[in-house]
Amino acid sequence: MKRVEKVFGRGIVAAAALFAMAGAAGLAQAQETLKIGLLASLEGPFAAPGQDGMRGADLALKEKKGMAGGKKIEFVKVSSDATPDKAVNSTRKAVEQDKVQIMIGPLSGDEGIAVKNYAKTQPNVTFINGSAGAQAATLQDPAPNFYRFNTEGAQWMVGLGEHALSKGYKRTFLIAEDYGFPYSQVQGFMASYCAKGGKVVDKAWVPLGTKDYASVIAKIPKNVDALLVVLGGSDAVNFLTQYEQAGGDKPMIGGSITVDQTVLNFKGKRRESLLGTASAGPMADSIDTPEWKKFVADYKASFKDGFPSPSLFAYLYYINTKATLDALDAVKGDLSNNQKAYREALQKTNFKGPAGDVKIDANRNGVGTTYITEVSKAPDGSFYNKVVKSVPNISQTLGLSDADFKKMGMGTRDVPDCRT
């Protein structure tokens, strides 16, 4: 009898141990960590935009309380300097050494094209854009595992050409960085501007990271109505400062990142002359919706070292990261079968973001609203972009028919052209 009791007692202890082990395993599973790579340009001319992009991604994760799909999310942060080689090397480190299964980034246009091409060599990893806006990342030879929930650079400028003409800017001179994203921006502007009688009399393409603009400024014709400036980060600040010092007084039309928060609040006399500068993009500082106001309030509360309002880069990294995490929730963290269910969930992802609906097309590229803006001054002295008009539902064909867009071709140094 005692032997039976002893065996029975051992059985209870063993069963209790098994239950404890099962409970511990369940707890461990619930607390499983999923590493997600996060790439932004924290070096070079886009260092300030890159820092704000990271803030946007951090804010999206903070809203989820650090969890998605039942798993704790850990960002593996890596840096680039806005060059394609550095972007791919940093991405490769996160994917091949740190073993991330999802990668968010990069920031800049040619980086996006390079990472898209690298994505084709890693079919078991899902890549989601950060803020890169060159058309070719999704429109030309797309990768089936590269997703971009933001609209791109050409889409951001749709409608700005007509607005410039309404301000009397019939002849313009272009200063832009010489890589994929500005090509896209310039095409988005010129497609309608040229079609409706505007002339871009000449173009000055400058290397990314240019510090001396003296030769470009000397080349600006006297008989133009405005300058079309598509520069970002420190490039924009350098040009604006040197143009001011040279006594330049032409009004400007700005690219989406030329009058972004990362540039708008630089110090200098020329800053005042930016008032009224027309621009366009996928968001604007003065959007008057509950979603935008909450986004701004959350950004300010979370980042005391941030800008007066979230930059374009904070916004774009935020929506791409939110899409990443929402899709993980939809599949309960299931990344099995080469992430098949997860990618199907990404394709179906559609949510109301701070600046409007976030959704993607068959090329896994964003379709959304473009905001035409003008630079204004707030009561506290800070500058912001005030909405003048919104243009909804812009796709990558820029409001043109597929045939007309194909006839024009993608933006390059020479496409479109309307000098005379």
C-alpha positions as CSV (number, residue, x, y, z in Angstrom):
1,M,0.0,0.0,0.0
2,K,2.8,2.4,0.9
3,R,4.5,1.5,-2.3
4,V,1.4,2.4,-4.3
5,E,1.1,5.7,-2.4
6,K,4.7,6.4,-3.1
7,V,4.3,5.7,-6.8
8,F,1.1,7.7,-6.9
9,G,2.8,10.6,-5.2
10,R,5.6,10.5,-7.7
11,G,3.0,10.6,-10.5
12,I,1.5,13.7,-9.0
13,V,4.9,15.4,-8.7
14,A,5.8,14.4,-12.3
15,A,2.4,15.6,-13.6
16,A,2.9,18.9,-11.7
17,A,6.4,19.2,-13.2
18,L,5.0,18.6,-16.7
19,F,2.3,21.2,-16.2
20,A,4.9,23.7,-15.0
21,M,7.1,23.0,-18.0
22,A,4.1,23.4,-20.3
23,G,3.2,26.6,-18.6
24,A,6.8,27.9,-18.9
25,A,6.9,26.9,-22.6
26,G,3.6,28.7,-23.2
27,L,5.0,31.8,-21.4
28,A,8.2,31.6,-23.4
29,Q,6.2,31.3,-26.6
30,A,4.1,34.3,-25.6
31,Q,7.2,36.3,-24.9
32,E,9.0,35.2,-28.1
33,T,11.0,38.1,-29.6
34,L,10.9,38.9,-33.3
35,K,13.7,41.0,-34.7
36,I,12.9,43.5,-37.4
37,G,15.6,45.3,-39.2
38,L,15.3,49.1,-39.4
39,L,17.5,51.1,-41.8
40,A,17.8,54.9,-42.1
41,S,20.4,57.3,-43.2
42,L,22.1,58.5,-40.0
43,E,25.2,59.7,-41.8
44,G,25.8,62.1,-44.7
45,P,23.5,64.8,-46.1
46,F,20.3,63.1,-44.8
47,A,21.4,62.5,-41.2
48,A,18.7,64.7,-39.7
49,P,15.9,63.2,-41.9
50,G,17.2,59.7,-40.9
51,Q,17.0,60.5,-37.2
52,D,13.4,61.6,-37.7
53,G,12.6,58.5,-39.7
54,M,13.7,56.4,-36.8
55,R,11.4,58.5,-34.5
56,G,8.5,57.7,-36.8
57,A,9.2,53.9,-36.6
58,D,9.7,54.0,-32.9
59,L,6.4,55.8,-32.5
60,A,4.5,53.2,-34.5
61,L,6.0,50.4,-32.3
62,K,5.3,52.4,-29.1
63,E,1.6,52.6,-30.1
64,K,1.6,48.8,-30.2
65,K,3.3,48.7,-26.7
66,G,6.3,46.9,-28.3
67,M,4.2,43.9,-29.4
68,A,2.8,42.6,-32.7
69,G,1.4,39.2,-33.7
70,G,1.7,38.1,-30.0
71,K,5.5,38.6,-30.1
72,K,7.8,41.2,-28.5
73,I,9.3,43.3,-31.3
74,E,12.9,44.3,-31.3
75,F,14.3,46.7,-33.8
76,V,17.8,45.9,-35.1
77,K,18.8,49.4,-36.2
78,V,21.4,49.9,-38.9
79,S,22.6,53.1,-40.6
80,S,23.4,54.3,-44.2
81,D,24.7,57.5,-45.7
82,A,22.2,57.8,-48.5
83,T,24.4,55.8,-50.9
84,P,23.2,52.5,-52.5
85,D,26.3,50.5,-51.6
86,K,26.1,51.5,-47.9
87,A,22.4,50.8,-47.8
88,V,22.8,47.3,-49.2
89,N,25.8,46.5,-46.9
90,S,23.8,47.6,-43.8
91,T,20.7,45.7,-45.0
92,R,22.9,42.6,-45.7
93,K,24.3,42.8,-42.2
94,A,20.8,42.9,-40.6
95,V,19.5,40.0,-42.8
96,E,22.5,37.7,-43.1
97,Q,24.2,38.3,-39.7
98,D,21.5,39.4,-37.4
99,K,18.9,37.1,-39.0
100,V,16.0,39.5,-39.2
101,Q,13.0,38.1,-41.0
102,I,11.5,41.5,-41.9
103,M,13.4,44.6,-43.0
104,I,12.1,48.2,-42.9
105,G,14.0,50.9,-44.9
106,P,15.8,52.6,-46.6
107,L,15.4,56.4,-46.6
108,S,16.6,57.7,-50.0
109,G,15.6,57.0,-53.6
110,D,18.6,55.2,-55.1
111,E,19.0,53.3,-51.8
112,G,15.4,52.0,-52.4
113,I,16.2,50.7,-55.8
114,A,19.4,49.0,-54.6
115,V,17.6,47.4,-51.6
116,K,14.7,46.3,-53.9
117,N,17.3,44.5,-56.1
118,Y,18.9,42.9,-53.0
119,A,15.5,41.7,-51.8
120,K,15.3,39.5,-54.9
121,T,18.3,37.5,-53.5
122,Q,16.5,37.0,-50.2
123,P,13.1,35.5,-51.1
124,N,12.4,34.3,-47.5
125,V,12.7,37.8,-46.0
126,T,10.0,40.5,-46.4
127,F,11.2,44.1,-47.2
128,I,9.1,47.1,-46.4
129,N,10.2,50.6,-47.5
130,G,11.2,53.4,-45.1
131,S,10.7,56.6,-47.0
132,A,12.6,56.0,-50.4
133,G,10.6,57.7,-53.2
134,A,12.2,56.8,-56.5
135,Q,9.7,55.4,-59.0
136,A,11.9,52.5,-60.1
137,A,11.8,50.8,-56.7
138,T,8.3,49.5,-57.5
139,L,7.4,50.6,-61.1
140,Q,10.4,49.0,-62.9
141,D,11.2,45.3,-62.4
142,P,9.6,45.1,-59.0
143,A,10.6,42.5,-56.3
144,P,7.7,40.3,-55.1
145,N,8.9,40.7,-51.5
146,F,9.4,44.5,-51.5
147,Y,6.4,46.6,-50.3
148,R,6.1,50.4,-50.2
149,F,3.0,51.7,-48.4
150,N,3.9,55.4,-49.2
151,T,3.3,57.0,-52.5
152,E,6.5,57.9,-54.4
153,G,8.3,61.1,-55.5
154,A,6.5,61.7,-58.8
155,Q,3.1,61.1,-57.2
156,W,3.9,63.6,-54.5
157,M,4.2,66.4,-57.1
158,V,1.0,65.9,-59.0
159,G,-0.9,69.2,-59.2
160,L,2.0,71.4,-58.2
161,G,2.7,72.3,-61.9
162,E,-0.8,73.8,-62.3
163,H,-0.4,75.6,-59.0
164,A,2.9,77.2,-60.1
165,L,1.3,78.4,-63.3
166,S,-1.6,79.9,-61.3
167,K,1.1,82.0,-59.4
168,G,2.5,83.3,-62.7
169,Y,5.5,81.1,-62.8
170,K,5.6,80.3,-66.5
171,R,9.4,80.0,-66.8
172,T,11.5,78.1,-64.2
173,F,15.1,77.0,-63.7
174,L,15.7,73.7,-62.0
175,I,18.3,72.9,-59.3
176,A,18.2,69.2,-58.2
177,E,20.3,66.4,-56.9
178,D,21.4,63.9,-59.5
179,Y,19.8,60.6,-58.6
180,G,16.5,58.7,-58.8
181,F,14.3,60.5,-56.3
182,P,14.7,64.0,-57.8
183,Y,14.2,62.6,-61.3
184,S,10.8,61.3,-60.1
185,Q,9.9,64.6,-58.3
186,V,10.8,66.6,-61.4
187,Q,8.7,64.4,-63.6
188,G,5.7,64.6,-61.3
189,F,6.0,68.4,-61.5
190,M,6.8,68.8,-65.2
191,A,4.2,66.3,-66.5
192,S,1.3,68.8,-66.0
193,Y,3.4,71.9,-65.9
194,C,4.8,71.4,-69.4
195,A,1.5,70.1,-70.8
196,K,-0.2,73.3,-69.8
197,G,2.4,75.7,-71.2
198,G,5.1,76.0,-68.5
199,K,8.8,76.0,-69.5
200,V,11.7,74.6,-67.5
201,V,14.4,76.6,-69.4
202,D,17.4,74.6,-68.0
203,K,18.4,72.0,-65.4
204,A,21.3,72.0,-63.0
205,W,21.8,68.5,-61.7
206,V,24.2,68.4,-58.7
207,P,25.8,65.5,-56.8
208,L,24.3,64.4,-53.6
209,G,26.2,66.1,-50.8
210,T,27.2,69.2,-52.8
211,K,28.6,71.9,-50.5
212,D,29.5,74.7,-53.0
213,Y,26.7,76.0,-55.2
214,A,28.6,79.1,-56.6
215,S,28.7,77.8,-60.2
216,V,25.0,76.8,-60.1
217,I,23.9,80.1,-58.8
218,A,26.0,81.9,-61.4
219,K,24.1,79.9,-64.1
220,I,20.6,81.0,-63.0
221,P,19.0,83.0,-65.9
222,K,17.7,86.5,-65.1
223,N,14.5,86.0,-67.2
224,V,12.9,83.2,-65.1
225,D,9.9,83.6,-62.9
226,A,10.9,81.1,-60.2
227,L,13.4,78.4,-59.2
228,L,12.3,74.8,-59.0
229,V,14.5,73.5,-56.2
230,V,14.6,69.7,-55.4
231,L,17.3,69.4,-52.8
232,G,17.0,67.9,-49.3
233,G,18.8,67.9,-45.9
234,S,22.1,69.7,-45.7
235,D,22.1,70.2,-49.5
236,A,19.0,72.3,-49.3
237,V,20.4,74.4,-46.4
238,N,23.7,74.9,-48.2
239,F,22.0,76.1,-51.4
240,L,19.5,78.4,-49.6
241,T,22.3,79.9,-47.5
242,Q,24.6,80.5,-50.5
243,Y,21.8,81.9,-52.7
244,E,20.9,84.3,-49.9
245,Q,24.6,85.4,-49.7
246,A,24.7,85.9,-53.4
247,G,21.7,88.3,-53.2
248,G,19.3,85.9,-55.0
249,D,15.7,87.0,-54.9
250,K,13.8,84.6,-57.2
251,P,10.7,82.9,-55.6
252,M,11.0,79.2,-55.3
253,I,8.9,76.1,-55.9
254,G,10.1,73.4,-53.6
255,G,10.4,69.6,-53.8
256,S,8.7,67.6,-51.1
257,I,11.9,67.4,-49.0
258,T,13.1,71.0,-49.8
259,V,10.7,72.6,-47.5
260,D,10.3,69.7,-45.1
261,Q,10.6,70.3,-41.3
262,T,14.2,69.1,-41.5
263,V,15.0,72.1,-43.7
264,L,12.3,74.7,-42.9
265,N,13.7,75.8,-39.6
266,F,17.3,76.4,-40.5
267,K,18.7,79.8,-39.4
268,G,19.3,82.5,-41.9
269,K,17.8,85.6,-43.6
270,R,16.8,83.6,-46.6
271,R,14.5,81.6,-44.4
272,E,12.0,84.5,-44.3
273,S,11.8,84.6,-48.1
274,L,10.6,81.0,-48.0
275,L,7.2,82.2,-46.9
276,G,4.8,81.5,-49.6
277,T,7.0,78.8,-51.3
278,A,4.8,76.3,-53.1
279,S,5.5,72.6,-52.7
280,A,3.6,69.3,-52.5
281,G,3.8,66.0,-50.8
282,P,2.0,63.1,-49.2
283,M,1.4,65.0,-45.9
284,A,1.4,68.6,-44.7
285,D,1.9,70.2,-41.3
286,S,-1.6,71.8,-41.3
287,I,-3.8,68.8,-42.0
288,D,-6.9,69.4,-40.0
289,T,-8.1,65.9,-39.0
290,P,-8.2,64.1,-35.7
291,E,-5.8,61.4,-37.0
292,W,-3.2,64.0,-38.0
293,K,-3.6,66.0,-34.7
294,K,-3.1,62.9,-32.7
295,F,0.0,61.9,-34.6
296,V,1.5,65.3,-34.1
297,A,0.6,65.3,-30.4
298,D,2.0,61.8,-29.9
299,Y,5.2,62.8,-31.7
300,K,5.8,65.9,-29.6
301,A,5.1,64.0,-26.4
302,S,7.4,61.2,-27.3
303,F,10.4,63.2,-28.8
304,K,11.3,66.3,-27.0
305,D,14.4,66.6,-29.3
306,G,12.2,66.4,-32.4
307,F,11.0,69.1,-34.8
308,P,8.0,71.5,-34.2
309,S,6.0,69.1,-36.3
310,P,6.8,65.6,-37.6
311,S,8.9,65.6,-40.8
312,L,8.0,63.9,-44.0
313,F,10.4,61.1,-43.0
314,A,8.9,60.6,-39.6
315,Y,5.5,60.3,-41.2
316,L,6.6,57.8,-43.9
317,Y,8.6,55.6,-41.6
318,Y,5.6,55.6,-39.3
319,I,3.0,54.4,-41.8
320,N,5.4,51.8,-43.3
321,T,6.2,50.5,-39.8
322,K,2.5,50.5,-38.8
323,A,1.6,48.5,-41.9
324,T,4.4,46.0,-41.0
325,L,3.0,45.5,-37.5
326,D,-0.7,45.5,-38.4
327,A,0.0,42.7,-40.9
328,L,1.8,40.7,-38.1
329,D,-1.3,41.1,-35.9
330,A,-3.5,39.9,-38.8
331,V,-1.6,36.6,-39.1
332,K,-0.9,36.3,-35.3
333,G,2.9,36.5,-36.0
334,D,2.9,33.5,-38.4
335,L,5.9,33.8,-40.8
336,S,5.9,30.2,-41.9
337,N,5.8,28.9,-45.4
338,N,8.1,31.6,-46.7
339,Q,5.9,34.2,-45.1
340,K,3.1,33.5,-47.5
341,A,0.2,34.4,-45.2
342,Y,2.1,37.5,-43.9
343,R,2.6,38.8,-47.4
344,E,-1.1,38.2,-48.3
345,A,-2.0,40.2,-45.2
346,L,0.4,43.0,-46.2
347,Q,-1.3,43.2,-49.7
348,K,-4.7,43.6,-48.0
349,T,-3.5,46.1,-45.4
350,N,-5.6,49.3,-45.5
351,F,-5.9,51.7,-42.7
352,K,-6.7,55.4,-42.0
353,G,-3.3,57.0,-41.4
354,P,-2.5,60.5,-40.1
355,A,-2.6,62.0,-43.7
356,G,-5.3,59.7,-45.2
357,D,-5.9,56.1,-46.3
358,V,-2.9,53.9,-46.6
359,K,-3.1,51.1,-49.2
360,I,-1.1,49.6,-52.0
361,D,-1.6,48.6,-55.6
362,A,-0.6,45.4,-57.6
363,N,3.0,46.6,-57.7
364,R,2.9,46.9,-53.9
365,N,3.2,50.7,-54.1
366,G,1.1,53.2,-52.2
367,V,-1.9,55.0,-53.8
368,G,-3.0,58.1,-51.9
369,T,-3.5,61.8,-51.6
370,T,-1.1,64.5,-52.6
371,Y,-1.2,67.9,-50.7
372,I,-0.4,71.1,-52.5
373,T,1.1,73.5,-49.8
374,E,2.6,76.9,-49.2
375,V,5.1,77.8,-46.5
376,S,3.5,79.8,-43.6
377,K,4.6,81.2,-40.3
378,A,3.1,80.0,-37.0
379,P,2.5,82.4,-34.1
380,D,5.5,80.9,-32.3
381,G,7.7,81.8,-35.2
382,S,8.1,78.3,-36.5
383,F,7.5,77.6,-40.2
384,Y,5.1,75.1,-41.5
385,N,3.5,73.9,-44.7
386,K,-0.1,75.0,-45.1
387,V,-2.5,73.0,-47.2
388,V,-3.8,74.9,-50.3
389,K,-5.4,71.9,-52.1
390,S,-5.5,68.2,-51.9
391,V,-5.5,65.8,-54.9
392,P,-6.9,62.3,-54.0
393,N,-6.1,58.8,-55.1
394,I,-2.9,59.4,-57.1
395,S,-1.4,56.3,-58.7
396,Q,2.0,55.9,-60.3
397,T,0.7,56.9,-63.7
398,L,0.2,60.4,-62.3
399,G,-3.4,60.8,-63.4
400,L,-2.5,59.9,-67.0
401,S,-3.8,56.9,-68.9
402,D,-1.5,53.9,-69.0
403,A,-0.7,54.6,-72.7
404,D,0.1,58.3,-72.1
405,F,2.3,57.5,-69.2
406,K,4.1,54.7,-71.1
407,K,4.7,57.1,-74.0
408,M,6.3,59.7,-71.6
409,G,8.4,57.1,-69.8
410,M,9.8,57.3,-66.3
411,G,11.6,60.4,-65.0
412,T,15.2,60.8,-65.9
413,R,17.7,63.7,-66.2
414,D,16.1,64.5,-69.6
415,V,12.5,63.2,-69.3
416,P,10.3,65.2,-69.4
417,D,11.7,68.2,-71.4
418,C,10.1,71.5,-72.1
419,R,12.9,74.1,-72.5
420,T,11.5,76.1,-75.4
